[in-house]
Amino acid sequence: MSSPLSLSDDEYSAVQAAAAPIHPHQRDDFLRSLAAELERYPVIGPGLVHRLAADLQRRFVVAVRKETETGAAPRYSRGTR
């Protein structure tokens, strides 16, 4: 069993901010993936947290967008009335 990650208040805030746009059903997976990535490094700092969170966020957000783009019809259209 690995020891818990120790994050500063700023690092924890960055993790929360990165997790906010992730679909609620995927948020746990995102946080677990981020923790697994962070555990690979002996020293954790704000730059590493931001970089890894941003990389993972792109992967999760893109997956959510693809799911929602296929069935959504535009509510308003531009053009003539």
C-alpha positions in Angstrom: 0.0 0.0 0.0 1.4 3.4 -1.0 1.5 6.4 1.3 -1.0 9.2 0.7 0.1 12.1 -1.4 1.0 15.3 0.4 -0.1 18.4 -1.5 0.2 22.0 -0.6 -3.0 24.2 -0.5 -2.1 25.6 -3.9 -1.5 22.2 -5.4 -4.7 20.9 -4.0 -6.6 23.9 -5.4 -5.0 23.2 -8.8 -6.2 19.6 -8.6 -9.7 20.7 -7.7 -9.8 23.3 -10.5 -8.6 20.8 -13.1 -11.2 18.2 -11.9 -14.1 20.7 -12.1 -14.9 20.6 -15.8 -14.6 16.8 -15.9 -18.0 15.0 -16.1 -19.0 13.9 -12.6 -19.1 10.2 -13.7 -15.4 10.5 -14.8 -14.1 12.6 -12.0 -13.0 9.7 -9.7 -11.1 8.1 -12.6 -9.5 11.5 -13.4 -8.4 11.9 -9.8 -7.1 8.4 -9.5 -5.1 8.8 -12.8 -3.6 12.0 -11.5 -2.6 10.4 -8.2 -1.0 7.5 -10.0 1.0 9.9 -12.2 2.1 12.0 -9.2 3.2 8.9 -7.3 5.8 8.3 -10.0 7.8 11.3 -9.0 10.0 11.6 -5.9 9.4 15.3 -5.5 6.0 17.0 -6.2 5.8 20.7 -6.8 3.2 23.1 -8.2 4.6 23.0 -11.8 4.4 19.2 -11.9 0.9 19.2 -10.5 -0.3 21.7 -13.0 1.4 20.0 -16.0 0.1 16.5 -15.2 -3.4 17.8 -14.4 -3.6 19.7 -17.6 -2.4 16.7 -19.7 -4.9 14.4 -18.1 -7.7 17.0 -18.2 -7.4 17.3 -22.0 -7.8 13.5 -22.3 -10.9 13.4 -20.1 -12.5 16.5 -21.4 -12.1 15.4 -25.0 -13.8 12.1 -24.2 -16.7 13.9 -22.6 -17.1 16.3 -25.5 -17.1 13.4 -28.0 -19.9 11.8 -26.1 -22.1 14.9 -26.0 -21.4 16.2 -29.5 -22.9 13.3 -31.4 -26.5 13.7 -30.2 -26.8 17.3 -29.4 -28.8 19.4 -31.9 -28.4 23.2 -31.8 -31.1 25.0 -29.9 -30.8 28.2 -31.9 -29.8 28.8 -35.4 -28.3 31.8 -37.0 -29.9 33.1 -40.2 -33.3 34.2 -41.4 -36.3 34.1 -39.1 
